[in-house]
Amino acid sequence: MTAPPSEVRIKVADYAVRRGEHVIATIGLGSCVAIALYDRVAQVGALAHILLPSRSLSRETSNPAKFPETIVPVMLSEMRNLGSSPNARVSAKLVGGASMFGQLGNNTGINVGERNLVAAREVLAAAGIPILAEDTGLDYGRSVYFHLADGRVEVRSLTRGDRVI
């Protein structure tokens, strides 16, 4: 009998990198964005729960997992240490970036969730990582279960049900 995959749970401004039969999960995504990186050949994956689009928006910048610009390079480095080949095989999926609080704290007309998505997309494009799928935007929360055995990202929502991307 095969043991069920172990689940690693990450919090806001947190991340995990694993290889093999693991599930990396994060719950309660609102305007935050989950960035899932995956190397299907090595079965190495990383999941980050980013909080803000840029270090310039925070007084506390020591935690790289708060921002896409700092966490993506960290995840790629750790994936490489587990046997990934980031330059050739890594792809991404994005979840979250909802408009949970309207225009709170921003005079540009773009909400924090959208700004998080734009920043994540820009960082991934600069790193040459294609985005294969997204479940983003709108106005509802989500939870993410990233299955490293096959790269599937299960998105759960109390108001919108479950889907796989």
DSSP file (Angstrom, degrees, kcal/mol; ACC not computed):
  #  RESIDUE AA STRUCTURE BP1 BP2  ACC     N-H-->O    O-->H-N    N-H-->O    O-->H-N    TCO  KAPPA ALPHA  PHI   PSI    X-CA   Y-CA   Z-CA
    1    1 A M              0   0    0      0, 0.0     2,-0.4     0, 0.0     0, 0.0   0.000 360.0 360.0 360.0 133.1    0.0    0.0    0.0
    2    2 A T        -     0   0    0      1,-0.1     0, 0.0     3,-0.0     0, 0.0  -0.660 360.0-121.8 -86.4 135.1    1.4    3.4   -1.0
    3    3 A A        -     0   0    0     -2,-0.4     3,-0.1     1,-0.1    -1,-0.1  -0.455  33.3-104.3 -71.4 146.4    1.5    6.1    1.7
    4    4 A P        -     0   0    0      0, 0.0    -1,-0.1     0, 0.0    17,-0.0  -0.350  47.5 -89.3 -66.6 153.7   -0.4    9.3    0.9
    5    5 A P        -     0   0    0      0, 0.0     2,-0.2     0, 0.0    17,-0.2  -0.316  45.0-111.7 -62.8 145.8    1.7   12.3   -0.2
    6    6 A S  E     -a   22   0A   0     15,-1.2    17,-2.6    -3,-0.1     2,-0.5  -0.561  28.0-134.7 -79.3 145.1    2.9   14.4    2.7
    7    7 A E  E     -a   23   0A   0     -2,-0.2     2,-0.5    15,-0.2    17,-0.2  -0.868  13.4-164.3-105.3 131.2    1.4   17.9    2.9
    8    8 A V  E     -a   24   0A   0     15,-3.2    17,-3.1    -2,-0.5     2,-0.5  -0.964  12.2-154.9-110.8 123.2    3.5   21.0    3.5
    9    9 A R  E     -a   25   0A   0     -2,-0.5     2,-0.3    15,-0.2    17,-0.2  -0.868   8.0-166.1-105.1 128.6    1.5   24.0    4.5
   10   10 A I  E     -a   26   0A   0     15,-3.1    17,-0.5    -2,-0.5     2,-0.1  -0.824   6.5-147.3-110.8 154.5    2.8   27.5    3.9
   11   11 A K    >   -     0   0    0     -2,-0.3     3,-0.9     1,-0.2    38,-0.3  -0.358  44.2 -55.3-104.6-174.9    1.5   30.8    5.4
   12   12 A V  T 3  S+     0   0    0      1,-0.3    -1,-0.2    -2,-0.1    38,-0.1  -0.405 127.3  14.0 -61.9 138.4    1.4   34.3    4.1
   13   13 A A  T 3  S+     0   0    0     36,-2.2    52,-0.3    52,-0.3     2,-0.3   0.914 110.8 110.7  58.2  46.0    4.8   35.6    3.0
   14   14 A D  E <   -E   49   0B   0     -3,-0.9    35,-2.4    35,-0.6     2,-0.3  -0.894  44.3-172.3-141.1 166.2    6.2   32.0    3.1
   15   15 A Y  E     -E   48   0B   0     -2,-0.3     2,-0.3    33,-0.2    33,-0.2  -0.980   7.5-159.1-156.1 165.3    7.3   29.4    0.6
   16   16 A A  E     -E   47   0B   0     31,-1.9    31,-2.3    -2,-0.3     2,-0.4  -0.989   3.3-160.1-147.9 149.4    8.4   25.8    0.3
   17   17 A V  E     +E   46   0B   0     -2,-0.3     2,-0.3    29,-0.2    29,-0.2  -1.000  25.0 159.5-129.9 128.4   10.4   23.8   -2.2
   18   18 A R  E     -E   45   0B   0     27,-2.5    27,-2.6    -2,-0.4     2,-0.4  -0.905  27.9-139.7-143.5 169.4   10.1   20.1   -2.4
   19   19 A R  E     -E   44   0B   0     -2,-0.3    25,-0.2    25,-0.2     2,-0.2  -0.989  60.5  -3.5-132.3 142.2   10.7   17.1   -4.7
   20   20 A G  S    S+     0   0    0     23,-2.6     2,-2.3    -2,-0.4   128,-0.1  -0.528 114.2  10.4  89.4-145.5    8.6   14.0   -5.3
   21   21 A E  S    S+     0   0    0     -2,-0.2   -15,-1.2   127,-0.1     2,-0.3  -0.372  91.6 119.7 -79.6  63.4    5.4   12.9   -3.6
   22   22 A H  E     -a    6   0A   0     -2,-2.3   126,-2.5   -17,-0.2     2,-0.4  -0.866  50.7-147.7-122.7 158.9    4.5   16.1   -1.7
   23   23 A V  E     -aB   7 147A   0    -17,-2.6   -15,-3.2    -2,-0.3     2,-0.5  -0.998  11.8-159.1-121.6 124.5    1.6   18.5   -1.7
   24   24 A I  E     -aB   8 146A   0    122,-2.3   122,-3.0    -2,-0.4     2,-0.3  -0.921  20.5-176.0-103.9 126.7    2.4   22.1   -0.9
   25   25 A A  E     -aB   9 145A   0    -17,-3.1   -15,-3.1    -2,-0.5     2,-0.3  -0.891  20.1-179.2-126.6 151.1   -0.6   24.0    0.2
   26   26 A T  E     -aB  10 144A   0    118,-2.0   118,-3.2    -2,-0.3     2,-0.3  -0.979  13.9-158.3-144.0 140.2   -1.6   27.5    1.2
   27   27 A I  E     +     0   0A   0    -17,-0.5   116,-0.2    -2,-0.3   -15,-0.0  -0.815  61.4  34.9-117.4 156.9   -5.0   28.7    2.3
   28   28 A G  E     +     0   0A   0     -2,-0.3     2,-0.5     1,-0.2   115,-0.2   0.836  61.3 173.8  77.6  35.3   -6.7   32.0    2.4
   29   29 A L  E     + B   0 142A   0    113,-3.1   113,-2.2    -3,-0.2    -1,-0.2  -0.645  13.4 147.3 -73.3 123.2   -5.4   33.7   -0.7
   30   30 A G  S    S-     0   0    0     -2,-0.5    68,-2.7   111,-0.2    67,-0.4   0.387  81.9 -12.8-114.0-101.3   -7.2   37.0   -1.2
   31   31 A S  S    S+     0   0    0     66,-0.3    85,-0.2    65,-0.1    -2,-0.1   0.644 117.9  96.8 -78.7 -14.0   -5.2   39.8   -2.8
   32   32 A C  S    S-     0   0    0     -4,-0.2    65,-2.6    65,-0.1     2,-0.4  -0.269  70.9-134.8 -67.3 162.6   -2.1   37.8   -2.2
   33   33 A V  E     -FG  50  96B   0     17,-1.4    17,-2.5    63,-0.2     2,-0.5  -0.980   3.2-145.6-125.9 134.1   -0.7   35.6   -5.1
   34   34 A A  E     -FG  49  95B   0     61,-3.2    61,-1.8    -2,-0.4     2,-0.6  -0.866  13.4-160.7 -93.7 126.4    0.5   32.1   -5.0
   35   35 A I  E     -FG  48  94B   0     13,-2.1    13,-1.9    -2,-0.5     2,-0.5  -0.947   6.4-168.3-108.3 115.6    3.3   31.4   -7.5
   36   36 A A  E     -FG  47  93B   0     57,-2.7    57,-1.9    -2,-0.6     2,-0.4  -0.925   2.2-171.2-106.7 122.5    3.8   27.7   -8.3
   37   37 A L  E     -FG  46  92B   0      9,-2.7     9,-2.3    -2,-0.5     2,-0.4  -0.915   8.8-176.7-112.0 140.6    7.0   26.8  -10.1
   38   38 A Y  E     -FG  45  91B   0     53,-2.3    53,-2.1    -2,-0.4     2,-0.6  -0.994  27.6-164.9-146.2 135.0    7.4   23.2  -11.5
   39   39 A D  E  >> -FG  44  90B   0      5,-2.7     5,-1.5    -2,-0.4     4,-1.3  -0.947  15.3-167.4-111.8 104.4   10.0   21.1  -13.2
   40   40 A R  T  45S+     0   0    0     -2,-0.6    -1,-0.1    49,-0.6    50,-0.1   0.803  82.2  54.1 -68.2 -30.1    8.0   18.1  -14.5
   41   41 A V  T  45S+     0   0    0      1,-0.2    -1,-0.2    48,-0.1    43,-0.1   0.945 119.8  31.3 -69.0 -47.6   11.0   16.0  -15.4
   42   42 A A  T  45S-     0   0    0      2,-0.1    -2,-0.2    43,-0.0    -1,-0.2   0.553 101.7-130.9 -85.1  -8.7   12.6   16.3  -11.9
   43   43 A Q  T  <5 +     0   0    0     -4,-1.3   -23,-2.6     1,-0.2     2,-0.5   0.902  57.3 147.1  52.9  44.7    9.3   16.5  -10.1
   44   44 A V  E   < +EF  19  39B   0     -5,-1.5    -5,-2.7   -25,-0.2     2,-0.3  -0.931  21.1 174.1-110.3 131.6   10.6   19.5   -8.2
   45   45 A G  E     -EF  18  38B   0    -27,-2.6   -27,-2.5    -2,-0.5     2,-0.3  -0.947  17.7-163.3-138.3 158.8    8.2   22.2   -7.3
   46   46 A A  E     -EF  17  37B   0     -9,-2.3    -9,-2.7    -2,-0.3     2,-0.4  -0.995   3.5-167.1-139.7 143.5    8.0   25.5   -5.3
   47   47 A L  E     -EF  16  36B   0    -31,-2.3   -31,-1.9    -2,-0.3     2,-0.4  -0.997   5.2-175.3-134.0 129.8    5.1   27.5   -4.0
   48   48 A A  E     -EF  15  35B   0    -13,-1.9   -13,-2.1    -2,-0.4     2,-0.7  -0.954  18.4-151.5-122.8 145.1    5.2   31.0   -2.6
   49   49 A H  E     -EF  14  34B   0    -35,-2.4   -36,-2.2    -2,-0.4   -35,-0.6  -0.852  26.5-162.3-112.8  89.9    2.4   33.0   -1.0
   50   50 A I  E     - F   0  33B   0    -17,-2.5   -17,-1.4    -2,-0.7    16,-0.2  -0.473  15.5-169.9 -82.8 148.5    3.5   36.6   -1.8
   51   51 A L        +     0   0    0     15,-1.6    16,-0.2     1,-0.2    -1,-0.1   0.808  65.1  23.8-103.2 -41.2    2.0   39.5    0.0
   52   52 A L        -     0   0    0     14,-2.5    -1,-0.2    64,-0.1     3,-0.1  -0.917  65.8-127.0-133.8 154.6    3.0   42.7   -1.9
   53   53 A P  S    S+     0   0    0      0, 0.0     2,-0.3     0, 0.0    16,-0.3   0.719  88.8  13.5 -74.3 -20.4    4.1   43.6   -5.4
   54   54 A S    >   -     0   0    0      1,-0.1     3,-1.6    12,-0.1     4,-0.0  -0.999  64.1-122.9-157.3 149.4    7.4   45.3   -4.4
   55   55 A R  G >  S+     0   0    0     -2,-0.3     3,-1.8     1,-0.3    -1,-0.1   0.780 106.9  72.6 -61.4 -26.6    9.8   45.9   -1.6
   56   56 A S  G 3  S+     0   0    0      1,-0.3    -1,-0.3    -3,-0.0     5,-0.0   0.654  91.4  58.3 -65.6 -13.3    9.2   49.6   -2.0
   57   57 A L  G <  S+     0   0    0     -3,-1.6     2,-0.4     2,-0.0    -1,-0.3   0.314 100.7  65.4 -97.4   7.8    5.7   49.2   -0.5
   58   58 A S    <   -     0   0    0     -3,-1.8     3,-0.1     1,-0.1    -6,-0.0  -0.984  59.0-155.0-135.7 141.0    7.0   47.7    2.8
   59   59 A R  S    S+     0   0    0     -2,-0.4     2,-0.7     1,-0.2    -1,-0.1   0.838  93.8  60.1 -74.8 -34.6    9.0   48.9    5.7
   60   60 A E        +     0   0    0      1,-0.1    -1,-0.2     2,-0.0     3,-0.1  -0.855  58.0 155.9 -99.1 111.5   10.0   45.4    6.5
   61   61 A T        +     0   0    0     -2,-0.7    -1,-0.1     1,-0.1     6,-0.1   0.260  42.2  99.0-120.0  10.7   11.9   43.9    3.6
   62   62 A S        +     0   0    0      1,-0.1    -1,-0.1     2,-0.0    -2,-0.0   0.722  67.0  78.9 -75.4 -19.4   14.0   41.1    5.2
   63   63 A N    >   -     0   0    0      1,-0.2     3,-1.6    -3,-0.1     4,-0.3  -0.792  63.3-164.7 -92.3 108.4   11.6   38.3    4.2
   64   64 A P  G >  S+     0   0    0      0, 0.0     3,-1.2     0, 0.0     7,-0.4   0.759  82.3  69.6 -64.1 -23.3   12.1   37.4    0.6
   65   65 A A  G 3  S+     0   0    0    -52,-0.3   -51,-0.3     1,-0.2   -52,-0.3   0.560  83.6  72.5 -74.4  -6.5    8.8   35.5    0.4
   66   66 A K  G <  S+     0   0    0     -3,-1.6   -14,-2.5   -53,-0.3   -15,-1.6   0.780 100.8  42.0 -72.8 -26.3    6.8   38.7    0.7
   67   67 A F    X>  -     0   0    0     -3,-1.2     4,-2.2    -4,-0.3     3,-0.7  -0.938  69.9-137.0-131.7 141.0    7.6   39.9   -2.8
   68   68 A P  H 3> S+     0   0    0      0, 0.0     4,-1.8     0, 0.0    -1,-0.1   0.880 103.0  61.6 -63.3 -36.6    7.9   38.2   -6.2
   69   69 A E  H 34 S+     0   0    0    -16,-0.3   -15,-0.1     1,-0.2    51,-0.0   0.782 115.4  31.6 -62.8 -27.2   11.1   40.0   -7.2
   70   70 A T  H <> S+     0   0    0     -3,-0.7     4,-0.9    -6,-0.3    -1,-0.2   0.764 118.4  50.0-101.2 -29.7   12.9   38.5   -4.3
   71   71 A I  H  X S+     0   0    0     -4,-2.2     4,-2.8    -7,-0.4     5,-0.2   0.850  98.3  63.6 -83.7 -32.7   11.3   35.0   -3.9
   72   72 A V  H  X S+     0   0    0     -4,-1.8     4,-2.5    -5,-0.2     5,-0.2   0.939 105.0  46.3 -59.6 -47.6   11.4   33.8   -7.5
   73   73 A P  H  > S+     0   0    0      0, 0.0     4,-2.0     0, 0.0    -1,-0.2   0.889 113.1  51.0 -60.7 -36.3   15.2   33.7   -7.6
   74   74 A V  H  X S+     0   0    0     -4,-0.9     4,-2.4     2,-0.2     5,-0.2   0.936 111.0  47.6 -63.8 -46.6   15.3   32.0   -4.2
   75   75 A M  H  X S+     0   0    0     -4,-2.8     4,-2.6     1,-0.2     5,-0.2   0.917 111.5  50.4 -62.0 -43.5   12.9   29.3   -5.3
   76   76 A L  H  X S+     0   0    0     -4,-2.5     4,-2.2    -5,-0.2    -1,-0.2   0.894 110.6  49.9 -62.6 -39.7   14.8   28.7   -8.6
   77   77 A S  H  X S+     0   0    0     -4,-2.0     4,-1.7    -5,-0.2    -1,-0.2   0.928 113.1  45.3 -64.0 -45.4   18.1   28.3   -6.7
   78   78 A E  H  X S+     0   0    0     -4,-2.4     4,-0.8     2,-0.2    -2,-0.2   0.860 111.3  53.2 -68.6 -34.7   16.6   25.9   -4.2
   79   79 A M  H ><>S+     0   0    0     -4,-2.6     5,-2.3    -5,-0.2     3,-0.8   0.913 106.6  53.0 -63.8 -41.8   14.9   23.9   -7.0
   80   80 A R  H ><5S+     0   0    0     -4,-2.2     3,-1.7     1,-0.3    -2,-0.2   0.893 104.0  56.6 -59.2 -40.9   18.3   23.7   -8.8
   81   81 A N  H 3<5S+     0   0    0     -4,-1.7    -1,-0.3     1,-0.3    -2,-0.2   0.738 105.7  52.1 -63.8 -22.5   19.7   22.2   -5.6
   82   82 A L  T <<5S-     0   0    0     -3,-0.8    -1,-0.3    -4,-0.8    -2,-0.2   0.283 133.5 -86.2 -97.2   9.3   17.1   19.5   -5.7
   83   83 A G  T < 5S+     0   0    0     -3,-1.7    -3,-0.2     1,-0.3    -2,-0.1   0.516  79.8 142.0 104.6   5.8   17.9   18.5   -9.3
   84   84 A S      < -     0   0    0     -5,-2.3    -1,-0.3    -6,-0.1     3,-0.1  -0.378  45.8-144.2 -76.7 158.3   15.8   21.0  -11.3
   85   85 A S    >>  -     0   0    0      1,-0.1     4,-2.4    -2,-0.1     3,-1.6  -0.743  21.2-178.3-119.1  79.8   17.0   22.5  -14.5
   86   86 A P  H 3> S+     0   0    0      0, 0.0     4,-0.7     0, 0.0    -1,-0.1   0.785  74.5  56.4 -55.3 -35.0   15.4   26.0  -14.2
   87   87 A N  H 34 S+     0   0    0      1,-0.2    -2,-0.0     2,-0.1    -3,-0.0   0.763 120.8  25.7 -71.3 -22.1   16.6   27.4  -17.5
   88   88 A A  H <4 S+     0   0    0     -3,-1.6    -1,-0.2    41,-0.0   -49,-0.0   0.772 129.9  22.0-110.9 -32.0   15.1   24.6  -19.6
   89   89 A R  H  < S+     0   0    0     -4,-2.4   -49,-0.6     2,-0.0     2,-0.3   0.539  80.0 112.8-124.6  -6.9   12.1   23.1  -17.9
   90   90 A V  E  <  +G   39   0B   0     -4,-0.7     2,-0.3    -5,-0.5   -51,-0.2  -0.527  35.0 174.8 -81.1 135.1   10.5   25.2  -15.2
   91   91 A S  E     -G   38   0B   0    -53,-2.1   -53,-2.3    -2,-0.3     2,-0.3  -0.837  16.1-136.5-128.1 169.6    7.0   26.6  -15.8
   92   92 A A  E     -Gh  37 131B   0     38,-2.6    40,-3.0    -2,-0.3    41,-0.8  -0.889  11.9-165.9-130.2 156.4    4.6   28.6  -13.6
   93   93 A K  E     -Gh  36 133B   0    -57,-1.9   -57,-2.7    -2,-0.3     2,-0.4  -0.987  16.0-152.2-135.4 143.1    1.0   28.7  -12.5
   94   94 A L  E     +Gh  35 134B   0     39,-1.9    41,-2.1    -2,-0.3     2,-0.3  -0.932  13.5 178.1-120.5 140.5   -0.5   31.7  -10.7
   95   95 A V  E     +Gh  34 135B   0    -61,-1.8   -61,-3.2    -2,-0.4     2,-0.3  -0.997  47.2  17.2-138.8 141.7   -3.5   31.8   -8.3
   96   96 A G  E     +Gh  33 136B   0     39,-2.1    41,-2.0    -2,-0.3   -63,-0.2  -0.771  39.4 141.5 108.7-147.3   -5.0   34.7   -6.3
   97   97 A G        +     0   0    0    -65,-2.6   -66,-0.3   -67,-0.4   -64,-0.1   0.817  39.4 169.2  72.9  31.3   -4.8   38.4   -6.8
   98   98 A A        -     0   0    0    -68,-2.7     2,-1.3   -66,-0.4    15,-0.3  -0.310  45.0-116.2 -73.8 159.2   -8.4   39.0   -6.0
   99   99 A S        +     0   0    0     39,-3.3     3,-0.2     1,-0.2    -1,-0.1  -0.717  53.8 152.1 -93.2  82.9   -9.9   42.5   -5.4
  100  100 A M  S    S+     0   0    0     -2,-1.3    -1,-0.2     1,-0.2    39,-0.1   0.744  73.2  27.7 -86.5 -25.1  -10.8   41.9   -1.8
  101  101 A F  S >  S-     0   0    0      1,-0.4     3,-1.5    -3,-0.2    -1,-0.2   0.060  95.4-133.0-128.9  24.5  -10.6   45.5   -0.6
  102  102 A G  T 3  S-     0   0    0      1,-0.2    10,-0.4    -3,-0.2    -1,-0.4  -0.349  76.2 -17.9  60.3-131.9  -11.3   47.6   -3.6
  103  103 A Q  T >  S+     0   0    0      8,-0.1     3,-1.8    -4,-0.1    -1,-0.2   0.110  87.0 161.8 -95.5  20.9   -8.8   50.4   -4.1
  104  104 A L  T <   -     0   0    0     -3,-1.5     8,-0.2     1,-0.3    -3,-0.1  -0.136  68.7  -3.9 -49.5 125.4   -7.5   50.4   -0.6
  105  105 A G  T 3  S+     0   0    0      1,-0.1     2,-0.4     6,-0.1    -1,-0.3   0.691 112.6  96.7  71.2  21.3   -4.2   52.1   -0.2
  106  106 A N    <   -     0   0    0     -3,-1.8     3,-0.3     1,-0.1    -1,-0.1  -0.977  46.6-172.0-148.7 128.9   -3.7   52.9   -3.8
  107  107 A N  S    S+     0   0    0     -2,-0.4    -1,-0.1     1,-0.2    -3,-0.1   0.343  75.4  81.5 -98.6   5.4   -4.4   56.0   -5.9
  108  108 A T  S    S-     0   0    0      2,-0.3    -1,-0.2    -5,-0.1     3,-0.1   0.586 100.7-116.0 -89.2 -10.0   -3.6   54.5   -9.3
  109  109 A G  S    S+     0   0    0     -3,-0.3     2,-0.5     1,-0.3    -2,-0.1   0.406  84.8 109.1  88.0  -3.4   -7.0   52.8   -9.8
  110  110 A I        -     0   0    0     -7,-0.1    -2,-0.3     4,-0.0    -1,-0.3  -0.932  66.8-131.2-108.4 127.8   -5.4   49.4   -9.7
  111  111 A N     >  -     0   0    0     -2,-0.5     4,-2.3    -3,-0.1     5,-0.2  -0.209  24.2-105.2 -74.6 167.4   -6.1   47.2   -6.6
  112  112 A V  H  > S+     0   0    0    -10,-0.4     4,-2.5    -8,-0.2     5,-0.2   0.882 119.1  55.2 -60.8 -40.7   -3.4   45.4   -4.6
  113  113 A G  H  > S+     0   0    0    -15,-0.3     4,-2.0     1,-0.2    -1,-0.2   0.925 109.7  45.8 -59.4 -45.3   -4.4   42.0   -6.0
  114  114 A E  H  > S+     0   0    0      1,-0.2     4,-2.7     2,-0.2    -1,-0.2   0.895 111.6  52.3 -65.4 -39.5   -3.9   43.2   -9.6
  115  115 A R  H  X S+     0   0    0     -4,-2.3     4,-2.3     1,-0.2    -2,-0.2   0.892 108.2  51.7 -63.7 -38.8   -0.6   44.9   -8.7
  116  116 A N  H  X S+     0   0    0     -4,-2.5     4,-2.4     2,-0.2    -1,-0.2   0.913 111.2  47.9 -62.2 -42.3    0.6   41.6   -7.2
  117  117 A L  H  X S+     0   0    0     -4,-2.0     4,-2.7     2,-0.2     5,-0.2   0.931 111.0  49.6 -64.8 -46.1   -0.4   39.8  -10.4
  118  118 A V  H  X S+     0   0    0     -4,-2.7     4,-2.3     1,-0.2    -2,-0.2   0.929 113.0  47.6 -58.2 -46.2    1.4   42.3  -12.7
  119  119 A A  H  X S+     0   0    0     -4,-2.3     4,-2.3     2,-0.2    -1,-0.2   0.911 112.1  49.1 -63.5 -43.1    4.5   42.1  -10.5
  120  120 A A  H  X S+     0   0    0     -4,-2.4     4,-2.4     1,-0.2     5,-0.2   0.925 111.9  48.8 -63.0 -44.5    4.5   38.3  -10.5
  121  121 A R  H  X S+     0   0    0     -4,-2.7     4,-2.5     1,-0.2    -1,-0.2   0.906 111.4  50.2 -61.7 -41.7    4.0   38.1  -14.3
  122  122 A E  H  X S+     0   0    0     -4,-2.3     4,-2.4    -5,-0.2    -2,-0.2   0.913 111.1  47.8 -63.9 -43.7    6.9   40.6  -14.8
  123  123 A V  H  X S+     0   0    0     -4,-2.3     4,-1.6     2,-0.2    -2,-0.2   0.919 113.5  47.7 -64.5 -43.5    9.3   38.7  -12.6
  124  124 A L  H  <>S+     0   0    0     -4,-2.4     5,-2.7     2,-0.2     4,-0.4   0.905 111.9  49.9 -65.0 -41.4    8.5   35.4  -14.3
  125  125 A A  H ><5S+     0   0    0     -4,-2.5     3,-1.2     1,-0.2    -2,-0.2   0.916 109.0  51.9 -62.5 -43.0    8.8   36.9  -17.8
  126  126 A A  H 3<5S+     0   0    0     -4,-2.4    -1,-0.2     1,-0.3    -2,-0.2   0.826 110.7  48.8 -63.2 -31.3   12.2   38.4  -16.9
  127  127 A A  T 3<5S-     0   0    0     -4,-1.6    -1,-0.3    -5,-0.2    -2,-0.2   0.487 115.3-117.5 -85.6  -3.5   13.3   35.0  -15.7
  128  128 A G  T < 5 +     0   0    0     -3,-1.2    -3,-0.2    -4,-0.4    -2,-0.1   0.777  64.4 146.1  74.0  26.9   12.1   33.3  -18.9
  129  129 A I      < -     0   0    0     -5,-2.7    -1,-0.2    -6,-0.1   -38,-0.2  -0.868  43.1-136.7-101.9 117.7    9.5   31.2  -17.1
  130  130 A P        -     0   0    0      0, 0.0   -38,-2.6     0, 0.0     2,-0.7  -0.454   9.9-133.2 -72.4 143.6    6.3   30.5  -19.1
  131  131 A I  E     -h   92   0B   0    -40,-0.2   -38,-0.2     1,-0.1     3,-0.1  -0.875  22.2-177.2 -95.7 116.1    3.0   30.8  -17.2
  132  132 A L  E     -     0   0B   0    -40,-3.0     2,-0.3    -2,-0.7   -39,-0.2   0.780  62.6  -1.0 -86.0 -29.0    0.9   27.7  -18.2
  133  133 A A  E     -h   93   0B   0    -41,-0.8   -39,-1.9     2,-0.0     2,-0.3  -0.994  56.6-164.1-160.4 155.9   -2.3   28.5  -16.2
  134  134 A E  E     -h   94   0B   0     -2,-0.3     2,-0.3   -41,-0.2   -39,-0.2  -0.994  16.5-173.4-143.2 148.0   -3.9   31.1  -13.9
  135  135 A D  E     +h   95   0B   0    -41,-2.1   -39,-2.1    -2,-0.3     2,-0.3  -0.790  49.4 140.3-133.1  90.3   -6.9   31.3  -11.6
  136  136 A T  E     +h   96   0B   0     -2,-0.3   -39,-0.2   -41,-0.2   -38,-0.1  -0.809  29.2  15.8-136.7 165.5   -6.7   34.9  -10.8
  137  137 A G    >   +     0   0    0    -41,-2.0     3,-0.6    -2,-0.3   -39,-0.1  -0.285  63.8  99.1  76.6-154.6   -8.6   38.2  -10.1
  138  138 A L  T 3  S-     0   0    0      1,-0.2   -39,-3.3   -40,-0.1    -1,-0.1  -0.244  87.2 -72.5  60.2-150.8  -12.2   38.7   -9.4
  139  139 A D  T 3  S+     0   0    0    -41,-0.2     2,-0.3     2,-0.1    -1,-0.2  -0.064  91.3  90.1-136.0  35.8  -13.4   39.1   -5.8
  140  140 A Y    <   -     0   0    0     -3,-0.6   -42,-0.1  -110,-0.1     2,-0.1  -0.957  66.9-110.8-136.7 154.9  -13.2   35.8   -4.0
  141  141 A G        -     0   0    0     -2,-0.3     2,-0.3   -44,-0.1    18,-0.3  -0.358  30.7-167.5 -80.7 160.7  -10.7   33.9   -1.8
  142  142 A R  E     -B   29   0A   0   -113,-2.2  -113,-3.1    15,-0.1     2,-0.3  -0.960  14.9-148.4-143.6 157.5   -8.9   30.8   -2.8
  143  143 A S  E     - C   0 156A   0     13,-2.3    13,-2.6    -2,-0.3     2,-0.4  -0.950  19.5-144.6-124.9 152.2   -6.8   28.0   -1.4
  144  144 A V  E     -BC  26 155A   0   -118,-3.2  -118,-2.0    -2,-0.3     2,-0.4  -0.947  16.2-175.2-125.5 135.6   -4.1   26.1   -3.3
  145  145 A Y  E     -BC  25 154A   0      9,-2.3     9,-3.0    -2,-0.4     2,-0.7  -0.939  14.1-163.2-128.7 107.1   -2.9   22.5   -3.2
  146  146 A F  E     -BC  24 153A   0   -122,-3.0  -122,-2.3    -2,-0.4     2,-0.7  -0.830   5.0-155.3 -99.8 111.5    0.1   22.0   -5.5
  147  147 A H  E >>> -BC  23 152A   0      5,-2.9     4,-2.0    -2,-0.7     3,-0.8  -0.780   6.0-168.0 -92.8 110.7    0.7   18.3   -6.3
  148  148 A L  T 345S+     0   0    0   -126,-2.5  -128,-0.3    -2,-0.7    -1,-0.1   0.690  77.6  72.8 -76.1 -18.2    4.3   17.7   -7.1
  149  149 A A  T 345S+     0   0    0   -127,-0.4    -1,-0.2     1,-0.2  -128,-0.1   0.854 125.1   3.1 -62.8 -32.7    3.8   14.2   -8.5
  150  150 A D  T <45S-     0   0    0     -3,-0.8    -2,-0.2     2,-0.1    -1,-0.2   0.406  98.1-112.0-135.7  -0.6    2.2   15.6  -11.6
  151  151 A G  T  <5 +     0   0    0     -4,-2.0     2,-0.2     1,-0.3    -3,-0.2   0.524  62.0 151.2  82.3   5.0    2.3   19.4  -11.3
  152  152 A R  E   < -C  147   0A   0     -5,-0.5    -5,-2.9    -6,-0.1     2,-0.6  -0.483  34.5-151.9 -75.1 140.6   -1.4   19.8  -10.9
  153  153 A V  E     -C  146   0A   0     -7,-0.2    12,-2.9    -2,-0.2     2,-0.6  -0.954   5.9-157.2-114.7 114.3   -2.6   22.8   -8.9
  154  154 A E  E     -CD 145 164A   0     -9,-3.0    -9,-2.3    -2,-0.6     2,-0.5  -0.807   7.2-161.9 -92.3 124.3   -6.0   22.3   -7.2
  155  155 A V  E     -CD 144 163A   0      8,-3.4     8,-2.4    -2,-0.6     2,-0.4  -0.933   6.3-168.5-111.1 124.6   -7.7   25.6   -6.4
  156  156 A R  E     +CD 143 162A   0    -13,-2.6   -13,-2.3    -2,-0.5     2,-0.4  -0.918   8.5 174.9-115.9 139.1  -10.5   25.5   -3.8
  157  157 A S  E  >  - D   0 161A   0      4,-1.1     4,-1.6    -2,-0.4   -15,-0.1  -0.995  29.8-145.2-142.3 135.6  -13.0   28.3   -3.1
  158  158 A L  T  4 S+     0   0    0     -2,-0.4    -1,-0.1     1,-0.2     4,-0.1   0.868 105.4  35.0 -65.1 -35.5  -15.9   28.3   -0.8
  159  159 A T  T  4 S+     0   0    0    -18,-0.3    -1,-0.2     2,-0.1   -19,-0.0   0.732 128.6  32.1 -92.6 -23.2  -17.9   30.5   -3.2
  160  160 A R  T  4 S-     0   0    0      1,-0.3    -2,-0.2     3,-0.0    -1,-0.1   0.394  99.3-130.5-117.1   1.7  -16.8   29.2   -6.5
  161  161 A G  E  <  -D  157   0A   0     -4,-1.6    -4,-1.1     2,-0.0     2,-0.3  -0.345  40.1 -48.0  81.8-165.2  -16.1   25.5   -5.9
  162  162 A D  E     +D  156   0A   0     -6,-0.2     2,-0.3    -4,-0.1    -6,-0.2  -0.801  51.6 168.0-111.8 149.4  -12.9   23.6   -6.8
  163  163 A R  E     -D  155   0A   0     -8,-2.4    -8,-3.4    -2,-0.3     2,-0.4  -0.977  26.4-129.9-152.0 162.6  -11.0   23.4  -10.1
  164  164 A V  E      D  154   0A   0     -2,-0.3   -10,-0.2   -10,-0.2   -12,-0.0  -0.958 360.0 360.0-117.5 131.9   -7.7   22.1  -11.3
  165  165 A I              0   0    0    -12,-2.9   -11,-0.1    -2,-0.4    -1,-0.1   0.350 360.0 360.0-120.4 360.0   -5.3   24.2  -13.4
